[in-house]
Amino acid sequence: MNYCIANWKMNKTLSESIKFIEEFKKKDLENIKSKIILCPSFTSLKILETHLTGTKIELGSQNVHQKKKRCLHWRNIS
């Protein structure tokens, strides 16, 4: 199984997240061979879950950081 995981860090507000999800759901995702997992900010998880009901898009969570905005780091998962 291939995975496409998008970790948004702290770069989208709740309203920006909802707008992104609604546009992303319009894409034709029926023939992709990767599992899509979106990892928004923690404060957006519950409401985005309702927007993704009935789709093949899954939600994930992310770690936390002490900065208020734009935490950028990379972790290699092997």
Secondary structure, DSSP 8 states (H G I E B T S, - for coil): -EEEEEE-TT---HHHHHHHHHHHTTS--TT--EEEEEE--GGGHHHHHHHHTTSS-EE------SSSS---------
